[in-house]
């Protein structure tokens, strides 16, 4: 019999929790680990829409990239969105697992997949995990393009890979680009590491205005597809990974969650 704990144990191997940032909240966050699991839904974030989808789909487990709760909860009531969602999941007996930054940094995690999607060579962590670590583990990634291209041409490759129509750029669109860093989500803090590696450009989900100014002054181009777009594709990859490992389960990536930001 497959249990929630069986799936959680596999996820801990796939994205080891020791790779998570110190400030993060990862692992099995809600639910009974001994409960039988038949249906699993993956999503980027637990929202009213994705929670309702899981409940209606009779999911036993949600694997959500972003943790909930993220910060310690002093009280659990329906007076907050987090409280309502957690109480709804508990009432439906749905467990919740979050890999978050452990998945970002894993051997086949989000940043590794982003770098591969951009067809980078010699992929290496921006911040390796520990001394003498392999190329597989660590936060962020960087590598080089087989042939240089302009920042605008690289932006087109990003849009194609992430299936998006727009992204923001910092820097001259005609600037030649060869060495590229990637860091999904809100990860502007990796700019210094990208600069130390001599990167011409960094793909980052989102960052602060002043980080954009700093990148511009340092001559490093930025590609900003948005937090949602930089991570959502991996939710579907994770569903595929789970389906391959546990073919007896019914597994799907949320069909209802959407980027809350709209271009007008």
C-alpha positions in Angstrom: 0.0 0.0 0.0 1.3 3.4 -1.0 1.2 6.0 1.8 1.8 9.7 2.0 5.1 8.9 3.7 6.2 6.6 0.8 5.8 9.5 -1.6 7.4 12.0 0.9 10.4 9.7 1.3 10.9 9.6 -2.5 10.7 13.4 -2.7 13.3 13.7 0.0 15.6 11.6 -2.1 14.8 13.5 -5.3 15.1 16.9 -3.7 17.1 16.4 -0.4 15.8 18.7 2.3 19.3 19.5 3.4 19.6 21.5 0.2 16.9 23.9 1.3 17.8 27.4 2.5 17.9 27.9 6.3 14.9 30.2 6.2 12.7 27.8 4.3 10.0 25.4 5.4 10.2 22.2 3.4 9.0 18.6 3.7 5.6 17.2 4.8 3.9 20.2 6.3 0.3 19.0 6.7 -1.4 15.6 7.0 -1.1 12.0 8.2 2.0 10.3 6.8 0.5 6.8 7.3 -2.6 7.7 5.2 -3.0 5.7 1.9 -2.3 7.8 -1.2 -4.1 7.2 -4.5 -4.3 10.7 -6.0 -1.7 13.4 -6.0 -1.8 16.9 -7.4 1.2 19.1 -8.0 1.0 22.9 -8.1 3.2 26.0 -7.7 1.2 27.5 -4.8 -1.8 26.5 -2.8 -4.5 29.1 -3.6 -8.2 29.0 -3.2 -8.4 27.8 -6.9 -5.8 25.0 -6.6 -7.1 23.9 -3.2 -10.6 23.6 -4.5 -9.3 21.6 -7.5 -7.5 19.2 -5.2 -10.6 18.8 -3.0 -12.9 18.2 -6.0 -10.4 15.8 -7.5 -10.3 13.9 -4.2 -6.5 14.2 -3.9 -4.8 12.6 -1.0 -1.7 14.7 -1.3 -0.7 18.0 -2.8 2.9 18.6 -3.7 3.2 22.4 -3.8 6.4 24.1 -4.6 5.8 27.0 -2.3 5.3 26.0 1.4 2.2 26.6 3.4 2.5 27.6 6.1 5.7 29.5 5.2 6.1 31.4 8.5 5.2 29.9 11.9 1.4 30.1 12.6 0.3 31.4 16.0 -3.3 30.7 15.4 -5.3 28.8 12.8 -8.7 30.3 12.0 -10.8 31.1 9.0 -10.0 34.8 9.5 -6.9 34.5 7.2 -6.4 33.1 3.8 -3.7 30.7 5.0 -6.0 29.6 7.9 -9.0 28.9 5.6 -6.9 26.9 3.1 -5.2 24.8 5.8 -8.5 24.1 7.5 -10.1 23.1 4.2 -7.2 20.7 3.4 -7.3 19.2 6.9 -11.1 18.8 6.7 -10.6 17.0 3.3 -7.8 14.9 4.8 -5.4 16.1 2.1 -1.7 16.1 3.0 0.7 18.8 1.8 4.4 18.4 0.9 6.6 21.3 -0.2 10.1 20.8 -1.7 10.7 24.6 -2.4 14.3 25.6 -2.4 15.4 22.0 -2.1 13.9 21.4 -5.5 15.4 24.6 -6.8 18.9 23.3 -6.0 18.5 19.5 -6.6 20.4 17.6 -9.2 17.4 17.6 -11.5 15.7 20.6 -9.9 14.2 23.8 -11.4 17.5 25.7 -12.0 19.1 22.7 -13.6 16.1 22.3 -15.9 16.1 26.0 -16.7 19.8 25.9 -17.6 19.2 22.9 -19.8 16.1 24.6 -21.4 18.4 27.4 -22.5 20.8 24.9 -23.9 23.7 25.9 -21.7 26.9 23.9 -21.7 29.1 23.1 -18.7 26.3 23.7 -16.2 27.5 24.3 -12.6 25.9 25.7 -9.4 26.3 29.4 -8.7 26.6 28.5 -5.0 27.8 24.9 -4.7 26.6 22.8 -1.8 29.6 22.3 0.6 33.2 21.7 -0.2 34.1 19.6 -3.2 30.5 19.2 -4.3 29.6 17.7 -7.6 28.1 19.7 -10.5 24.7 18.4 -9.6 24.0 20.1 -6.2 23.8 23.7 -5.2 21.8 26.9 -5.6 21.4 28.6 -9.0 23.2 27.5 -12.1 25.5 29.0 -14.7 27.0 27.8 -18.0 27.8 29.0 -21.5 26.1 29.0 -24.9 27.7 27.0 -27.6 27.5 30.1 -29.8 27.2 33.7 -28.6 23.8 35.4 -29.2 22.4 38.8 -28.4 20.4 39.4 -25.3 17.3 39.8 -27.4 17.9 36.4 -29.1 18.4 34.7 -25.7 15.1 36.4 -24.5 13.3 34.7 -27.5 14.7 31.4 -26.5 13.5 31.9 -22.9 10.0 32.8 -24.1 9.9 29.7 -26.3 11.0 27.4 -23.5 8.7 28.8 -20.9 5.8 29.2 -23.4 5.3 32.9 -22.5 4.7 35.9 -24.8 6.5 38.6 -22.8 9.4 39.2 -20.4 11.3 42.1 -19.1 15.0 42.8 -19.9 17.7 44.9 -18.4 20.5 45.9 -20.7 21.2 46.5 -24.4 19.1 44.0 -26.4 21.9 43.8 -29.0 24.6 43.0 -26.4 26.5 39.8 -27.2 25.9 37.1 -24.6 27.9 33.9 -24.0 28.0 33.1 -20.3 24.6 32.9 -18.6 23.4 32.4 -15.0 19.9 31.2 -14.0 18.0 31.5 -10.7 14.3 30.9 -10.5 11.8 32.8 -8.5 12.8 35.9 -6.5 16.5 35.5 -6.6 18.2 38.8 -7.3 20.7 38.0 -4.5 22.5 35.7 -6.9 23.7 38.7 -9.0 27.0 38.9 -7.1 27.7 35.2 -7.7 26.8 35.7 -11.4 29.3 38.6 -11.6 32.0 36.6 -9.8 31.6 33.9 -12.5 31.9 36.5 -15.3 28.4 36.0 -16.6 27.1 38.3 -19.3 23.5 37.7 -18.4 21.3 36.3 -15.7 17.8 34.9 -16.0 15.9 35.5 -12.8 12.2 35.2 -12.1 11.9 38.6 -10.5 14.0 41.0 -8.5 14.1 44.4 -6.9 14.3 47.6 -8.9 17.7 48.5 -7.3 19.1 45.1 -8.2 18.2 45.9 -11.8 20.1 49.2 -11.5 23.1 47.3 -10.0 23.1 44.8 -12.9 22.9 47.6 -15.4 25.8 49.3 -13.8 27.8 46.1 -13.8 27.1 45.4 -17.4 25.2 42.3 -16.7 22.0 41.8 -18.7 18.9 40.5 -16.9 16.0 38.5 -18.3 12.9 38.6 -16.0 10.0 36.3 -17.1 8.2 36.6 -13.8 8.2 34.5 -10.7 5.3 32.3 -11.9 6.7 31.6 -15.3 10.2 30.8 -14.0 8.9 28.0 -11.8 5.5 26.8 -13.1 7.0 24.6 -15.9 8.7 22.5 -13.3 5.4 21.7 -11.5 4.5 19.7 -14.6 8.0 18.1 -14.7 7.5 17.0 -11.1 4.2 15.4 -11.9 5.9 13.4 -14.7 8.7 12.4 -12.3 6.1 11.1 -9.7 4.1 9.4 -12.4 7.1 7.5 -13.6 8.1 6.5 -10.1 4.5 5.6 -9.0 2.6 4.5 -12.1 -0.2 3.1 -9.9 -1.1 6.6 -8.7 -3.3 9.2 -10.4 -1.2 12.3 -10.7 -1.8 15.6 -12.3 -0.5 19.1 -12.4 -3.0 21.7 -11.4 -5.1 22.9 -14.3 -6.6 25.9 -12.5 -3.7 27.9 -11.1 -2.8 31.0 -13.0 -0.2 33.8 -12.8 -1.9 36.5 -10.7 0.0 39.2 -12.8 -1.5 40.2 -16.2 -0.1 42.2 -19.0 -2.4 45.0 -20.3 
